[in-house]
């Protein structure tokens, strides 16, 4: 299977020898176009490091909290069944794709990065589901039953976003993965999912 040309081209501009490969996520039936593991086992040149820091390809990885959220939804489909869901900071689209597979009525993958939206499209096609897309969370109406948030609140400066999530949806399901996984302070109508152990 050949990687989507525009995504592979963008990745090659950052890391010339990096390749996108179809990867089955552990503990799931989900597949994503992700950066090959072999490329991550080497030192990056100063130029590569600068390019990565300038335009990080977050969409080319499946972050631990996204995987944890995908597994959580597979095991607890009642969170999304028949609901309108927005996947905030969608990245690869793993949480949104998992929500659709678990029975969500509609899922909007929302990310500022146009390449992340392209990755969500490619990964939705790979998993034979249909996402909707948005690059502007603040343009979205308050129409969602649930906002999915995976590994977006790693910086405490982003905590005020919790109020914004609840201005667009009735509930927010937050997953984060770091050395210590904890629920973030949130209003009573928000929930938190996280891996059982260290991220």
Backbone as JSON Lines, residues from 0, in Angstrom:
{"i":0,"aa":"X","n":[0.85,-1.17,0.0],"ca":[0.0,0.0,0.0],"c":[0.9,1.24,0.0]}
{"i":1,"aa":"X","n":[0.57,2.19,-0.83],"ca":[1.37,3.41,-0.97],"c":[0.84,4.51,-0.06]}
{"i":2,"aa":"X","n":[1.74,5.17,0.64],"ca":[1.35,6.26,1.54],"c":[0.74,7.41,0.76]}
{"i":3,"aa":"X","n":[-0.19,8.15,1.36],"ca":[-0.76,9.32,0.7],"c":[0.37,10.29,0.3]}
{"i":4,"aa":"X","n":[0.39,10.67,-0.96],"ca":[1.5,11.43,-1.53],"c":[1.76,12.75,-0.79]}
{"i":5,"aa":"X","n":[0.71,13.52,-0.51],"ca":[0.9,14.82,0.13],"c":[1.46,14.68,1.55]}
{"i":6,"aa":"X","n":[1.03,13.66,2.28],"ca":[1.55,13.44,3.63],"c":[2.98,12.94,3.6]}
{"i":7,"aa":"X","n":[3.25,11.99,2.7],"ca":[4.62,11.5,2.57],"c":[5.56,12.62,2.14]}
{"i":8,"aa":"X","n":[5.11,13.47,1.22],"ca":[5.93,14.59,0.77],"c":[6.25,15.55,1.9]}
{"i":9,"aa":"X","n":[5.26,15.87,2.73],"ca":[5.48,16.77,3.86],"c":[6.46,16.16,4.86]}
{"i":10,"aa":"X","n":[6.32,14.87,5.12],"ca":[7.22,14.2,6.05],"c":[8.63,14.14,5.49]}
{"i":11,"aa":"X","n":[8.75,13.87,4.2],"ca":[10.07,13.8,3.55],"c":[10.79,15.14,3.59]}
{"i":12,"aa":"X","n":[10.05,16.25,3.52],"ca":[10.68,17.57,3.63],"c":[11.3,17.78,5.0]}
{"i":13,"aa":"X","n":[10.69,17.19,6.03],"ca":[11.23,17.31,7.39],"c":[12.37,16.34,7.62]}
{"i":14,"aa":"X","n":[12.14,15.09,7.26],"ca":[13.09,14.0,7.49],"c":[13.18,13.18,6.21]}
{"i":15,"aa":"X","n":[14.18,13.46,5.41],"ca":[14.26,12.89,4.07],"c":[14.02,11.41,3.95]}
{"i":16,"aa":"X","n":[14.49,10.62,4.9],"ca":[14.36,9.17,4.77],"c":[13.18,8.59,5.54]}
{"i":17,"aa":"X","n":[12.39,9.42,6.2],"ca":[11.24,8.93,6.96],"c":[10.14,8.46,6.01]}
{"i":18,"aa":"X","n":[9.46,7.41,6.41],"ca":[8.39,6.85,5.6],"c":[7.14,6.67,6.45]}
{"i":19,"aa":"X","n":[6.0,6.9,5.84],"ca":[4.74,6.58,6.48],"c":[4.39,5.14,6.15]}
{"i":20,"aa":"X","n":[3.99,4.4,7.17],"ca":[3.61,3.0,6.98],"c":[2.29,2.75,7.69]}
{"i":21,"aa":"X","n":[1.52,1.8,7.18],"ca":[0.28,1.41,7.85],"c":[0.66,0.62,9.09]}
{"i":22,"aa":"X","n":[0.14,1.08,10.23],"ca":[0.46,0.47,11.51],"c":[-0.83,0.08,12.21]}
{"i":23,"aa":"X","n":[-0.94,-1.18,12.63],"ca":[-2.07,-1.61,13.44],"c":[-1.77,-1.26,14.88]}
{"i":24,"aa":"X","n":[-2.68,-0.56,15.52],"ca":[-2.46,-0.11,16.89],"c":[-2.64,-1.26,17.87]}
{"i":25,"aa":"X","n":[-1.74,-1.37,18.85],"ca":[-1.83,-2.48,19.8],"c":[-3.14,-2.47,20.58]}
{"i":26,"aa":"X","n":[-3.72,-3.65,20.72],"ca":[-4.95,-3.8,21.47],"c":[-6.2,-3.29,20.77]}
{"i":27,"aa":"X","n":[-6.09,-2.99,19.46],"ca":[-7.24,-2.49,18.71],"c":[-7.23,-3.11,17.31]}
{"i":28,"aa":"X","n":[-8.29,-2.83,16.58],"ca":[-8.33,-3.19,15.16],"c":[-8.05,-1.98,14.29]}
{"i":29,"aa":"X","n":[-7.71,-0.85,14.9],"ca":[-7.48,0.39,14.16],"c":[-6.12,0.38,13.48]}
{"i":30,"aa":"X","n":[-6.09,1.0,12.3],"ca":[-4.85,1.15,11.55],"c":[-4.66,2.63,11.24]}
{"i":31,"aa":"X","n":[-3.41,3.08,11.3],"ca":[-3.09,4.47,10.99],"c":[-1.84,4.55,10.12]}
{"i":32,"aa":"X","n":[-1.78,5.6,9.31],"ca":[-0.54,5.94,8.61],"c":[0.36,6.66,9.62]}
{"i":33,"aa":"X","n":[1.46,6.0,10.03],"ca":[2.37,6.56,11.04],"c":[3.8,6.51,10.53]}
{"i":34,"aa":"X","n":[4.64,7.35,11.14],"ca":[6.06,7.35,10.79],"c":[6.66,6.0,11.15]}
{"i":35,"aa":"X","n":[7.53,5.49,10.29],"ca":[8.15,4.18,10.53],"c":[9.06,4.23,11.76]}
{"i":36,"aa":"X","n":[9.0,3.17,12.56],"ca":[9.82,3.1,13.77],"c":[11.3,3.17,13.48]}
{"i":37,"aa":"X","n":[11.73,2.6,12.38],"ca":[13.16,2.56,12.06],"c":[13.75,3.96,11.98]}
{"i":38,"aa":"X","n":[12.98,4.92,11.49],"ca":[13.49,6.28,11.36],"c":[13.67,6.96,12.7]}
{"i":39,"aa":"X","n":[12.99,6.49,13.71],"ca":[13.08,7.13,15.02],"c":[14.24,6.59,15.85]}
{"i":40,"aa":"X","n":[14.98,5.62,15.33],"ca":[16.11,5.03,16.05],"c":[17.44,5.63,15.65]}
{"i":41,"aa":"X","n":[17.44,6.88,15.23],"ca":[18.68,7.53,14.84],"c":[18.7,8.95,15.36]}
{"i":42,"aa":"X","n":[19.88,9.53,15.39],"ca":[20.0,10.94,15.79],"c":[19.59,11.83,14.61]}
{"i":43,"aa":"X","n":[18.94,12.93,14.91],"ca":[18.56,13.89,13.88],"c":[19.65,14.94,13.73]}
{"i":44,"aa":"X","n":[19.85,15.37,12.51],"ca":[20.83,16.43,12.25],"c":[20.29,17.75,12.83]}
{"i":45,"aa":"X","n":[21.16,18.74,13.03],"ca":[20.68,20.05,13.5],"c":[19.62,20.65,12.57]}
{"i":46,"aa":"X","n":[19.79,20.5,11.25],"ca":[18.79,21.03,10.32],"c":[17.45,20.32,10.47]}
{"i":47,"aa":"X","n":[17.5,18.99,10.6],"ca":[16.26,18.23,10.79],"c":[15.56,18.66,12.09]}
{"i":48,"aa":"X","n":[16.36,18.81,13.14],"ca":[15.8,19.21,14.43],"c":[15.12,20.57,14.32]}
{"i":49,"aa":"X","n":[15.74,21.5,13.64],"ca":[15.14,22.83,13.45],"c":[13.83,22.74,12.69]}
{"i":50,"aa":"X","n":[13.82,21.94,11.63],"ca":[12.59,21.8,10.83],"c":[11.47,21.15,11.65]}
{"i":51,"aa":"X","n":[11.83,20.14,12.44],"ca":[10.83,19.45,13.26],"c":[10.25,20.4,14.31]}
{"i":52,"aa":"X","n":[11.12,21.2,14.93],"ca":[10.65,22.14,15.94],"c":[9.78,23.24,15.34]}
{"i":53,"aa":"X","n":[10.08,23.61,14.1],"ca":[9.31,24.65,13.43],"c":[7.92,24.15,13.03]}
{"i":54,"aa":"X","n":[7.85,22.94,12.51],"ca":[6.58,22.35,12.07],"c":[6.49,20.9,12.51]}
{"i":55,"aa":"X","n":[6.23,20.66,13.81],"ca":[6.21,19.28,14.29],"c":[5.11,18.45,13.63]}
{"i":56,"aa":"X","n":[5.46,17.27,13.15],"ca":[4.46,16.41,12.5],"c":[3.71,15.55,13.51]}
{"i":57,"aa":"X","n":[3.0,16.2,14.43],"ca":[2.27,15.47,15.47],"c":[1.34,14.42,14.87]}
{"i":58,"aa":"X","n":[0.83,14.69,13.69],"ca":[-0.12,13.8,13.02],"c":[0.5,12.47,12.6]}
{"i":59,"aa":"X","n":[1.83,12.38,12.6],"ca":[2.49,11.15,12.13],"c":[2.78,10.17,13.26]}
{"i":60,"aa":"X","n":[2.27,10.47,14.45],"ca":[2.44,9.61,15.62],"c":[1.07,9.3,16.2]}
{"i":61,"aa":"X","n":[0.97,8.17,16.89],"ca":[-0.21,7.9,17.71],"c":[0.25,8.05,19.15]}
{"i":62,"aa":"X","n":[-0.14,9.15,19.78],"ca":[0.28,9.45,21.13],"c":[-0.43,8.53,22.11]}
{"i":63,"aa":"X","n":[0.22,8.26,23.24],"ca":[-0.29,7.29,24.22],"c":[-1.71,7.62,24.68]}
{"i":64,"aa":"X","n":[-1.99,8.9,24.89],"ca":[-3.33,9.25,25.38],"c":[-4.39,9.04,24.3]}
{"i":65,"aa":"X","n":[-4.03,9.25,23.04],"ca":[-4.97,8.98,21.95],"c":[-5.3,7.5,21.87]}
{"i":66,"aa":"X","n":[-4.28,6.67,22.02],"ca":[-4.49,5.22,22.02],"c":[-5.32,4.8,23.23]}
{"i":67,"aa":"X","n":[-5.01,5.37,24.4],"ca":[-5.78,5.05,25.61],"c":[-7.25,5.44,25.44]}
{"i":68,"aa":"X","n":[-7.49,6.6,24.84],"ca":[-8.86,7.05,24.62],"c":[-9.58,6.15,23.61]}
{"i":69,"aa":"X","n":[-8.88,5.75,22.56],"ca":[-9.47,4.84,21.57],"c":[-9.86,3.51,22.22]}
{"i":70,"aa":"X","n":[-8.99,2.98,23.06],"ca":[-9.3,1.73,23.75],"c":[-10.47,1.92,24.72]}
{"i":71,"aa":"X","n":[-10.46,3.04,25.43],"ca":[-11.53,3.34,26.38],"c":[-12.89,3.37,25.68]}
{"i":72,"aa":"X","n":[-12.95,4.02,24.52],"ca":[-14.21,4.11,23.79],"c":[-14.65,2.75,23.26]}
{"i":73,"aa":"X","n":[-13.7,1.92,22.84],"ca":[-14.05,0.57,22.38],"c":[-14.65,-0.25,23.51]}
{"i":74,"aa":"X","n":[-14.15,-0.06,24.73],"ca":[-14.63,-0.81,25.88],"c":[-15.87,-0.17,26.52]}
{"i":75,"aa":"X","n":[-16.1,1.11,26.24],"ca":[-17.2,1.86,26.84],"c":[-17.96,2.64,25.77]}
{"i":76,"aa":"X","n":[-18.57,1.94,24.82],"ca":[-19.2,2.63,23.69],"c":[-20.36,3.54,24.09]}
{"i":77,"aa":"X","n":[-20.94,3.34,25.28],"ca":[-22.05,4.19,25.72],"c":[-21.66,5.67,25.79]}
{"i":78,"aa":"X","n":[-20.37,5.96,25.88],"ca":[-19.91,7.35,25.9],"c":[-20.23,8.07,24.59]}
{"i":79,"aa":"X","n":[-20.26,7.32,23.49],"ca":[-20.4,7.96,22.18],"c":[-21.58,7.47,21.35]}
{"i":80,"aa":"X","n":[-22.2,6.37,21.7],"ca":[-23.27,5.79,20.88],"c":[-24.37,6.81,20.61]}
{"i":81,"aa":"X","n":[-24.64,7.04,19.31],"ca":[-25.7,7.94,18.9],"c":[-25.44,9.41,19.18]}
{"i":82,"aa":"X","n":[-24.2,9.77,19.5],"ca":[-23.89,11.15,19.9],"c":[-23.1,11.88,18.82]}
{"i":83,"aa":"X","n":[-23.19,13.21,18.9],"ca":[-22.37,14.1,18.06],"c":[-21.11,14.43,18.85]}
{"i":84,"aa":"X","n":[-19.96,14.14,18.23],"ca":[-18.68,14.21,18.93],"c":[-17.72,15.1,18.15]}
{"i":85,"aa":"X","n":[-16.92,15.89,18.87],"ca":[-15.84,16.65,18.26],"c":[-14.54,16.16,18.87]}
{"i":86,"aa":"X","n":[-13.58,15.81,18.02],"ca":[-12.25,15.36,18.43],"c":[-11.32,16.57,18.33]}
{"i":87,"aa":"X","n":[-11.01,17.2,19.48],"ca":[-10.21,18.42,19.51],"c":[-8.72,18.09,19.44]}
{"i":88,"aa":"X","n":[-7.99,18.8,18.57],"ca":[-6.57,18.51,18.39],"c":[-6.4,17.1,17.86]}
{"i":89,"aa":"X","n":[-7.15,16.78,16.82],"ca":[-7.33,15.4,16.36],"c":[-6.04,14.7,15.96]}
{"i":90,"aa":"X","n":[-5.04,15.43,15.46],"ca":[-3.78,14.81,15.07],"c":[-3.97,13.75,13.99]}
{"i":91,"aa":"X","n":[-3.75,12.5,14.35],"ca":[-3.91,11.39,13.4],"c":[-5.37,10.99,13.23]}
{"i":92,"aa":"X","n":[-6.23,11.45,14.13],"ca":[-7.65,11.11,14.06],"c":[-8.03,9.86,14.84]}
{"i":93,"aa":"X","n":[-7.11,9.3,15.61],"ca":[-7.36,8.02,16.26],"c":[-8.57,8.04,17.18]}
{"i":94,"aa":"X","n":[-8.74,9.08,17.98],"ca":[-9.87,9.12,18.92],"c":[-11.2,9.26,18.17]}
{"i":95,"aa":"X","n":[-11.23,10.12,17.17],"ca":[-12.45,10.3,16.38],"c":[-12.84,9.05,15.62]}
{"i":96,"aa":"X","n":[-11.85,8.38,15.05],"ca":[-12.11,7.13,14.32],"c":[-12.66,6.08,15.29]}
{"i":97,"aa":"X","n":[-12.06,5.99,16.48],"ca":[-12.54,5.04,17.49],"c":[-13.97,5.37,17.9]}
{"i":98,"aa":"X","n":[-14.29,6.66,18.01],"ca":[-15.65,7.06,18.38],"c":[-16.66,6.61,17.33]}
{"i":99,"aa":"X","n":[-16.32,6.78,16.06],"ca":[-17.22,6.31,14.99],"c":[-17.38,4.8,15.04]}
{"i":100,"aa":"X","n":[-16.28,4.09,15.23],"ca":[-16.35,2.63,15.3],"c":[-17.19,2.17,16.5]}
{"i":101,"aa":"X","n":[-17.24,3.01,17.55],"ca":[-18.0,2.66,18.76],"c":[-19.46,3.11,18.67]}
{"i":102,"aa":"X","n":[-19.86,3.72,17.54],"ca":[-21.27,4.03,17.33],"c":[-21.66,5.49,17.38]}
{"i":103,"aa":"X","n":[-20.7,6.42,17.34],"ca":[-21.05,7.84,17.33],"c":[-21.87,8.16,16.08]}
{"i":104,"aa":"X","n":[-22.82,9.06,16.21],"ca":[-23.65,9.5,15.1],"c":[-22.84,10.33,14.11]}
{"i":105,"aa":"X","n":[-22.02,11.22,14.64],"ca":[-21.19,12.12,13.83],"c":[-19.93,12.44,14.62]}
{"i":106,"aa":"X","n":[-18.8,12.52,13.92],"ca":[-17.55,12.96,14.55],"c":[-16.9,14.01,13.67]}
{"i":107,"aa":"X","n":[-16.58,15.15,14.27],"ca":[-15.82,16.2,13.6],"c":[-14.39,16.14,14.13]}
{"i":108,"aa":"X","n":[-13.44,15.9,13.24],"ca":[-12.02,15.95,13.59],"c":[-11.58,17.4,13.44]}
{"i":109,"aa":"X","n":[-11.11,17.99,14.54],"ca":[-10.76,19.41,14.55],"c":[-9.29,19.57,14.89]}
{"i":110,"aa":"X","n":[-8.55,20.23,14.01],"ca":[-7.13,20.49,14.24],"c":[-6.72,21.72,13.45]}
{"i":111,"aa":"X","n":[-5.85,22.53,14.03],"ca":[-5.35,23.73,13.35],"c":[-4.46,23.41,12.17]}
{"i":112,"aa":"X","n":[-3.78,22.27,12.23],"ca":[-2.78,21.9,11.23],"c":[-3.46,21.25,10.01]}
{"i":113,"aa":"X","n":[-3.35,21.87,8.84],"ca":[-3.96,21.27,7.64],"c":[-3.41,19.87,7.34]}
{"i":114,"aa":"X","n":[-2.15,19.61,7.69],"ca":[-1.61,18.27,7.48],"c":[-2.26,17.26,8.42]}
{"i":115,"aa":"X","n":[-2.61,17.68,9.63],"ca":[-3.33,16.79,10.54],"c":[-4.7,16.46,9.97]}
{"i":116,"aa":"X","n":[-5.37,17.44,9.39],"ca":[-6.67,17.17,8.76],"c":[-6.49,16.18,7.61]}
{"i":117,"aa":"X","n":[-5.43,16.36,6.82],"ca":[-5.16,15.41,5.72],"c":[-4.88,14.02,6.27]}
{"i":118,"aa":"X","n":[-4.15,13.94,7.39],"ca":[-3.88,12.64,8.02],"c":[-5.17,12.01,8.53]}
{"i":119,"aa":"X","n":[-6.04,12.82,9.12],"ca":[-7.34,12.31,9.58],"c":[-8.13,11.73,8.41]}
{"i":120,"aa":"X","n":[-8.12,12.43,7.28],"ca":[-8.83,11.93,6.08],"c":[-8.26,10.58,5.63]}
{"i":121,"aa":"X","n":[-6.93,10.51,5.54],"ca":[-6.28,9.28,5.09],"c":[-6.54,8.13,6.06]}
{"i":122,"aa":"X","n":[-6.49,8.43,7.36],"ca":[-6.7,7.39,8.36],"c":[-8.17,6.97,8.45]}
{"i":123,"aa":"X","n":[-9.08,7.91,8.23],"ca":[-10.5,7.55,8.19],"c":[-10.77,6.61,7.01]}
{"i":124,"aa":"X","n":[-10.19,6.93,5.86],"ca":[-10.34,6.07,4.68],"c":[-9.76,4.69,4.95]}
{"i":125,"aa":"X","n":[-8.6,4.65,5.59],"ca":[-7.94,3.38,5.91],"c":[-8.83,2.51,6.8]}
{"i":126,"aa":"X","n":[-9.59,3.15,7.7],"ca":[-10.46,2.43,8.63],"c":[-11.91,2.37,8.17]}
{"i":127,"aa":"X","n":[-12.17,2.84,6.95],"ca":[-13.49,2.78,6.33],"c":[-14.59,3.44,7.17]}
{"i":128,"aa":"X","n":[-14.26,4.66,7.66],"ca":[-15.25,5.48,8.37],"c":[-15.26,6.87,7.74]}
{"i":129,"aa":"X","n":[-16.31,7.64,8.03],"ca":[-16.47,8.97,7.45],"c":[-16.47,10.02,8.55]}
{"i":130,"aa":"X","n":[-15.38,10.77,8.66],"ca":[-15.29,11.9,9.58],"c":[-15.74,13.17,8.88]}
{"i":131,"aa":"X","n":[-16.11,14.19,9.65],"ca":[-16.24,15.56,9.15],"c":[-15.01,16.3,9.67]}
{"i":132,"aa":"X","n":[-14.74,17.5,9.14],"ca":[-13.47,18.16,9.46],"c":[-13.66,19.64,9.75]}
{"i":133,"aa":"X","n":[-12.8,20.16,10.64],"ca":[-12.79,21.58,10.97],"c":[-11.38,21.99,11.36]}
{"i":134,"aa":"X","n":[-10.99,23.19,10.94],"ca":[-9.7,23.74,11.36],"c":[-9.89,24.88,12.36]}
{"i":135,"aa":"X","n":[-11.12,25.16,12.76],"ca":[-11.38,26.28,13.67],"c":[-12.41,25.89,14.72]}
{"i":136,"aa":"X","n":[-11.92,25.47,15.87],"ca":[-12.78,25.05,16.97],"c":[-13.75,26.17,17.36]}
{"i":137,"aa":"X","n":[-13.27,27.4,17.36],"ca":[-14.09,28.51,17.84],"c":[-15.2,28.89,16.85]}
{"i":138,"aa":"X","n":[-15.12,28.38,15.63],"ca":[-16.19,28.6,14.65],"c":[-17.29,27.55,14.78]}
{"i":139,"aa":"X","n":[-17.03,26.51,15.55],"ca":[-18.02,25.44,15.72],"c":[-19.12,25.88,16.68]}
{"i":140,"aa":"X","n":[-20.34,25.5,16.36],"ca":[-21.5,25.83,17.21],"c":[-21.54,24.9,18.42]}
{"i":141,"aa":"X","n":[-22.27,25.32,19.42],"ca":[-22.49,24.5,20.61],"c":[-23.54,23.45,20.27]}
{"i":142,"aa":"X","n":[-23.09,22.36,19.63],"ca":[-24.03,21.34,19.17],"c":[-23.56,19.93,19.49]}
{"i":143,"aa":"X","n":[-22.43,19.82,20.18],"ca":[-21.83,18.51,20.41],"c":[-22.23,17.94,21.77]}
{"i":144,"aa":"X","n":[-22.44,16.64,21.78],"ca":[-22.71,15.95,23.03],"c":[-21.43,15.72,23.81]}
{"i":145,"aa":"X","n":[-20.32,15.54,23.08],"ca":[-19.07,15.18,23.73],"c":[-17.89,15.77,22.95]}
{"i":146,"aa":"X","n":[-16.94,16.33,23.69],"ca":[-15.67,16.79,23.12],"c":[-14.61,15.8,23.59]}
{"i":147,"aa":"X","n":[-13.87,15.21,22.66],"ca":[-12.75,14.32,22.98],"c":[-11.47,15.15,22.97]}
{"i":148,"aa":"X","n":[-10.65,14.96,24.0],"ca":[-9.41,15.73,24.14],"c":[-8.32,14.75,24.55]}
{"i":149,"aa":"X","n":[-7.37,14.49,23.66],"ca":[-6.28,13.56,23.96],"c":[-4.94,14.27,23.84]}
{"i":150,"aa":"X","n":[-4.22,14.33,24.93],"ca":[-2.85,14.87,24.98],"c":[-2.74,16.3,24.46]}
{"i":151,"aa":"X","n":[-3.72,17.11,24.81],"ca":[-3.69,18.52,24.44],"c":[-3.34,19.38,25.66]}
{"i":152,"aa":"X","n":[-3.66,18.9,26.85],"ca":[-3.48,19.69,28.06],"c":[-2.17,19.36,28.78]}
{"i":153,"aa":"X","n":[-1.15,18.97,28.04],"ca":[0.15,18.65,28.64],"c":[0.82,19.89,29.23]}
{"i":154,"aa":"X","n":[0.45,21.06,28.75],"ca":[0.98,22.32,29.25],"c":[-0.1,22.96,30.12]}
{"i":155,"aa":"X","n":[0.22,23.23,31.4],"ca":[-0.77,23.79,32.32],"c":[-1.34,25.11,31.8]}
{"i":156,"aa":"X","n":[-0.59,25.8,30.94],"ca":[-1.09,27.05,30.36],"c":[-2.32,26.81,29.48]}
{"i":157,"aa":"X","n":[-2.51,25.56,29.05],"ca":[-3.67,25.23,28.21],"c":[-4.92,24.86,29.02]}
{"i":158,"aa":"X","n":[-4.81,24.79,30.35],"ca":[-5.96,24.38,31.16],"c":[-7.21,25.25,30.95]}
{"i":159,"aa":"X","n":[-7.07,26.56,30.69],"ca":[-8.29,27.36,30.42],"c":[-9.1,26.84,29.23]}
{"i":160,"aa":"X","n":[-8.49,26.02,28.39],"ca":[-9.25,25.44,27.28],"c":[-10.42,24.58,27.76]}
{"i":161,"aa":"X","n":[-10.32,24.04,28.99],"ca":[-11.41,23.21,29.5],"c":[-12.74,23.96,29.44]}
{"i":162,"aa":"X","n":[-12.74,25.23,29.84],"ca":[-13.98,26.01,29.77],"c":[-14.46,26.15,28.34]}
{"i":163,"aa":"X","n":[-13.52,26.31,27.41],"ca":[-13.89,26.44,26.0],"c":[-14.49,25.14,25.46]}
{"i":164,"aa":"X","n":[-13.94,24.0,25.89],"ca":[-14.5,22.72,25.45],"c":[-15.97,22.64,25.85]}
{"i":165,"aa":"X","n":[-16.26,23.04,27.07],"ca":[-17.63,22.92,27.57],"c":[-18.54,24.02,27.04]}
{"i":166,"aa":"X","n":[-17.98,24.97,26.29],"ca":[-18.83,25.96,25.62],"c":[-19.31,25.44,24.26]}
{"i":167,"aa":"X","n":[-18.73,24.32,23.8],"ca":[-19.1,23.74,22.51],"c":[-19.74,22.36,22.64]}
{"i":168,"aa":"X","n":[-19.68,21.8,23.85],"ca":[-20.23,20.47,24.06],"c":[-20.74,20.3,25.47]}
{"i":169,"aa":"X","n":[-21.59,19.31,25.66],"ca":[-22.18,19.07,26.98],"c":[-21.18,18.45,27.95]}
{"i":170,"aa":"X","n":[-20.29,17.61,27.43],"ca":[-19.27,16.95,28.25],"c":[-17.95,16.96,27.5]}
{"i":171,"aa":"X","n":[-16.87,16.79,28.27],"ca":[-15.54,16.64,27.67],"c":[-14.88,15.42,28.29]}
{"i":172,"aa":"X","n":[-14.38,14.55,27.44],"ca":[-13.64,13.37,27.89],"c":[-12.18,13.64,27.6]}
{"i":173,"aa":"X","n":[-11.38,13.75,28.66],"ca":[-9.99,14.18,28.55],"c":[-9.06,13.03,28.87]}
{"i":174,"aa":"X","n":[-8.09,12.8,28.01],"ca":[-7.05,11.79,28.27],"c":[-5.71,12.47,28.1]}
{"i":175,"aa":"X","n":[-4.83,12.2,29.01],"ca":[-3.47,12.72,28.86],"c":[-2.51,11.66,29.33]}
{"i":176,"aa":"X","n":[-1.34,11.64,28.75],"ca":[-0.33,10.65,29.1],"c":[0.99,11.36,29.37]}
{"i":177,"aa":"X","n":[1.45,11.25,30.54],"ca":[2.77,11.74,30.95],"c":[3.28,10.76,31.99]}
{"i":178,"aa":"X","n":[4.34,11.08,32.67],"ca":[4.89,10.16,33.65],"c":[3.88,9.79,34.73]}
{"i":179,"aa":"X","n":[3.05,10.74,35.13],"ca":[1.99,10.44,36.06],"c":[0.67,10.81,35.41]}
{"i":180,"aa":"X","n":[-0.19,9.85,35.28],"ca":[-1.5,10.12,34.68],"c":[-2.47,10.49,35.79]}
{"i":181,"aa":"X","n":[-3.13,11.61,35.66],"ca":[-4.09,12.08,36.65],"c":[-5.24,12.75,35.95]}
{"i":182,"aa":"X","n":[-6.37,12.8,36.64],"ca":[-7.47,13.61,36.12],"c":[-7.13,15.06,36.33]}
{"i":183,"aa":"X","n":[-7.45,15.86,35.34],"ca":[-7.24,17.3,35.45],"c":[-8.4,17.93,36.19]}
{"i":184,"aa":"X","n":[-8.16,19.03,36.89],"ca":[-9.29,19.72,37.51],"c":[-10.28,20.12,36.43]}
{"i":185,"aa":"X","n":[-11.53,19.79,36.63],"ca":[-12.53,20.08,35.61],"c":[-13.88,20.28,36.28]}
{"i":186,"aa":"X","n":[-14.8,20.95,35.61],"ca":[-16.15,21.1,36.15],"c":[-16.81,19.74,36.35]}
{"i":187,"aa":"X","n":[-17.88,19.72,37.14],"ca":[-18.56,18.47,37.46],"c":[-19.08,17.72,36.25]}
{"i":188,"aa":"X","n":[-19.37,18.42,35.16],"ca":[-19.94,17.73,34.0],"c":[-18.88,17.3,33.0]}
{"i":189,"aa":"X","n":[-17.6,17.3,33.4],"ca":[-16.53,16.8,32.54],"c":[-16.02,15.5,33.13]}
{"i":190,"aa":"X","n":[-15.43,14.69,32.3],"ca":[-14.89,13.41,32.75],"c":[-13.46,13.28,32.29]}
{"i":191,"aa":"X","n":[-12.78,12.31,32.84],"ca":[-11.38,12.12,32.49],"c":[-11.11,10.64,32.3]}
{"i":192,"aa":"X","n":[-10.41,10.31,31.24],"ca":[-9.96,8.93,31.02],"c":[-8.46,8.97,30.85]}
{"i":193,"aa":"X","n":[-7.77,8.01,31.41],"ca":[-6.32,7.99,31.25],"c":[-5.82,6.57,31.4]}
{"i":194,"aa":"X","n":[-4.61,6.3,30.93],"ca":[-4.07,4.96,31.07],"c":[-3.9,4.59,32.54]}
{"i":195,"aa":"X","n":[-3.94,3.31,32.82],"ca":[-3.84,2.85,34.2],"c":[-2.47,3.11,34.79]}
{"i":196,"aa":"X","n":[-1.44,3.1,33.99],"ca":[-0.09,3.3,34.5],"c":[0.58,4.47,33.85]}
{"i":197,"aa":"X","n":[1.9,4.6,34.06],"ca":[2.63,5.71,33.46],"c":[2.48,5.73,31.96]}
{"i":198,"aa":"X","n":[2.44,6.95,31.39],"ca":[2.29,7.12,29.94],"c":[3.57,6.97,29.3]}
